[in-house]
Amino acid sequence: MISLYRFATSLFVLGVVSVVHAGNFLPAIVYDFGGKFDRSFNQSASEGAERFKKETGVAFREFEITNAAQREQAMAQLAKRGATVIVAVGFTQASAVERVAKQFPAVKFVIIDAVVDLPNVESVNFREQESSFLCGMAAALASKTGKVGFVGGMDIPLIRKFALGYSEGAHYVNPSVEVVENMTGTTPTAWGDPTRGAELAKSQFGRGVDVVFHAAGATGLGVMQAAADAGLLSIGCDSNQDYLHPGSVLTSAVKRVDVAVYKAFMGAKDGTWKPGKLVLGLAEEGVDFSLDQHNRALITPASEARLRQAKADIISGRLKVSEYKAQ
């Protein structure tokens, strides 16, 4: 693929590895903090781009930011260098998308987890509370102590949405369950601190928690490691993380960022791309809980039946999951 390397002083350096274009079509992606190999949100986006490349033979450009100033610079350079569609991964990129999209009205932009109301921008969001509800159910069904935990990354409405869905799901199964909740921080560094994640998880374990769900990006890797070390259960987030600690990861709240990126690239290529708002939940297969060979033994047939019934009820509208509303 064509890769965009990090800034060297004030210069934007473009490294060419291979070039395979379909006419003049050139997709691009700008990852959020944590990088494309975070085993979570960014990596899911990368997998969607790679799927597009594999199926079409069309290369894409990509950039991994290391500081906030690079967002706008990267998008502008991509647009100047001929990008047809640019996907910006993460809500923190919304202001940069808004500024650059106005400068390049002929370029299509896609923002994940935010809304930018411009005629050349598609805003893709997810009903994370729905998959989190199912994970909360799974946690309460598996807990032996009646205490389950949640470790969020940056304390923002998006992560509060995960937490609310998780708590509602746990209480749906066990009205008396105790949910212990911690946020890692209030700045973007909260996404990349596995050590702090492990500390928060261990603190919760000390309070009797035996299942902990993270929605913390790379910080969550520390949460999951701590659970595995303690012989307890964790729940992964965004990507299917069951494979990271087989037998210790109860399930994962899967968020199909890969599907969003793949469809954005494909839609821009085949002419079906549209600006505006797109919201993906269980009904649209945009979110789900994971069940595979790595966690099969942890979820009993009875628990699976309850989870699948709840999933069907959420899709049909018979079961309502609250939408977090910031105060």
N, C-alpha and C positions, 0 to 999 in steps of 0.2 A: 504494500500500500504506500501511499505518500504520507509521510509523517512530518509533523511540525514539531521541531525540537524547542527546548526552552530558550528564553531570551538570553542573549549574551550581551551584557551591559544594556544598551538601549536598542540593540539590533534584533530584528525578528529573523531567525534563520530557518530556512526551509530545506529539509533534507529529502532527496528523492530516492526512494528505494525501488519502486516499480510504478509504472504508469499504464493503466488500462482504462481508457475512457470510452463511453458510449456516446459518440458525437461530442458535444460540448458539456455533457452533464457531469457535474462534479459535486458530490455530497461532502459534508464536513461535520465534525463534531467537536465540541469544546467540553471537556470533563470538569467536574466540580472538584473541590479540595478532596484529597484522599487518593486521587489518581485512578487510572483505569484498572489497576490490579488490586482494588480494595476488597475484593471478594464479596462485594455488596452492590450498592446503587450504581456506581460508575462502571463496574465490571459487567453488570447486566446490560447497560447501555452499549458497551463495547461489543458484547456478544451479539446484540442486534445488528450493529454495523457490520460485523464480520459475517453474519448470516447473509446480509444483503450482498456483500462482496462475493461470497461463495456462489450464490445463486445467479448473480448477474454478470460477474466478471468485471464489475466496475469498482475501481479503487476509491478510497475516501481519504480525506485529510483529517488529522486529529491533533488536538493540543491539550496538554495537561497543565493547568495553571498551578503556580506555586505562590502567587500573591494576587490580591484582589485587582490590582491595576491591570493585570494581564488579560482579564476578561474582555474588556472593550477593545484593547489593542489586537488581541487574537482574532476576534470576530471581524474587525475592520480589515485586517490583513487578509483573512480568508476571502472576504467579499471582493477585495481588490484583485486577488489572485484568481478570481473566476469561479468561486463557489456558487453553485446553483441553489443549494439548500444547506442551512447551518442549524444543527441541533445544539442547543445549550442545555446542559444537564444540571438541574438544580435551581431552586428558587432564588438563590443569591445572585443569579445571573440576569434577573429580570430587568434591572435598570440598564445594564449594558445592552441587552437585546433591544430595549426600547430606543436607546440612542442610536445604535448602529442600524437598526431596521429603518429608521427615518432617513438615514444617510444613503441607504441602498434599497430603494423601494422595489427594484426588480428582483432582489434576492429574497428567497423564501426563508423564514426563520421559524424554528420550533423551540418553545421553552417548556421544560419539564418541571412540574410542581409549582407553577406560578401562572399568572394571567397577565398578558400584555395585549391590550386592545388596539391593534393596528391592522390595516388591510393586508399586510404581508407576513403576519405572525399567526401560527397555530399554537394554542396554549393547551397542553396536555396535563390533566390532573387525574388523581386516582381516589377511589373511595377506600382508603387504607383502613378505615374503621371496620369495614366488613371482614377483611381477612384477619385483622387483629381480634375481632370478636370471636372468631373460630379458634384462634390461638389461645385466647383467654379460657374458652371452654375446655380445650385440650389440657391446659395447665391445671385447671381445677379438677378435672377428671383424673389426672395423674398424681396430683399432690397427696401426700400422706399426712402432711402437717396442717393442711388447711390454710397455708400461707404461701402466696406466690408473689414474685417480684417483677418489676419493670425498670429497666435502665434506659433512659433516653439520651440522645446526644445533645445537640444544641436545644435549649429551651425555647421553642417556637411553637406557634399554633399547629403546624404540621405534625410535630412529634406529640403534642398534646392529643391530637386526633388518634394516633396510634394507642396512646395510653388509655383514652376514654373507651375505645372499642374493646381493648383487652380487659379492662375492669368490668365492663358490662357483660362480656362473654363469661368471665369467671363467675360473676354473681348470678348469671342465668343458670349455671349449673349448681352452684352452691351459694345461696344468699348470705351465708355467714362467713364466706371466705374473706381472708385479710389480704389486701393488695398493698405491698410496700413499693413505693415509687421514688426513684431518684433521677435527676437530670445531671448530665456531666458538666455542663457549663453554659455560658451565654454568648460565646464567640465561636467562629468557625473551627477553632482548634479543638472543640469538643468532639469533632468527628474523627480525629486521628490520634487518640490517646488510649491505646489498649491497656496500659498500666493502670490508668485511672478507672477504666471500665472494670478491670479485675478487682480493684480495691472496693468499688461500690458493690459488686456482686458478693464479695466475701463478707462485707458488712451486713448485707441482707441475709446471707446464710447464717450469720451469727444471731439473727433475730428469728430464725426458724423457717425461713423461706427454703423450699426445696425444688422450685421451678422458677427460672428467671427468663424473661423475654427482653431482648434488646432491640432498640430502634436507634442505633448509634453509629452506623457506618463502621469504619475500621476500629473504632473504640469497642464495638461489640465483640471483636475477636478476643479481647481480653476477658470479657464477660463469659464467653463460651469456654475459654480455656480454664477459667477459674471453676466453672461448674464441672467440667470434665475432671479436673484435679481433685475436686471434693466428692466425686462420685454422685453428683446431683444432675439435674436436668436443665438444659437451656433451650431457648427457642430462637431460631435465626430470623433474619429480616432481609427484605428486598429480594435477594437471590435465594435459591434453595441452598441452604448451608448445612443440610443434614450430613453431608459427606465429611465435613470438617472434623467432627468427633462422633463417628458412628456409635450408636448405643447410648450417647449422652445428649444428643440434640433431639428433643421430643418431636418438633416439627419446625417449619419456617413459614413466616408470613411472606409469601411470594408476591412481589410487585413487578409486573411485567414491563419494566422499562425497556427491555430488549424488544418487545413487541412494538412499543411506541416508536422506538428509533427505526426499526425495520420498516414499519408502515409509513413513517414519514419519508424515508428515503425512497421507498418503492412508489409511494403516491406522487412524489415530486417527479420521479422518473417517468411514470406512465400517464401523468396528466390528471390524476384524480385528487391531488392534494388540495385541501381547502383551508383557508384561514378560519379563525374563530376558536371556540372552546370545545374541547373534547374531554369527557370524564369517563374513566374506565373503572368498573367495579366487578363484582362476581358475575353479574349477568353478561358482561362483555368479555369475560375471561381476562380481565386486566389485573385482578388480584386473586389469591387463593391460599390454601394451606397445602403444605407438601406432605406426600406420603410415598416413600420409595423403599428400596432394599436397605437403606441405612437406618431407617427409623421404624420399619414395619413391626418389629418386635415390641416397640414401646407403646403402640396404640392398639388397644384391644379391639376385637370385632364390635363389641358393644359400643365402645367410644367412637369408633369410626362411623357406626350407624347414626349415632347422635349428631356427629359433626356434619355428616352428609345431609341429614334431615334439616338441620339448622341452615345449612348452605342453600338448600332448595327453598326453604321458607323465606330467607332473605331475598333471594332472586324473585320469588313470587310476590313479595310484599307483605306476606303474612307476619314476618318478623322484622321489626324496625330496629335499626341500629342508629343511635344518636350521632348527629354531626356536631363536632366540637365547634363552639362559637367563642371566639376570643372576647374577653371582657373589655 
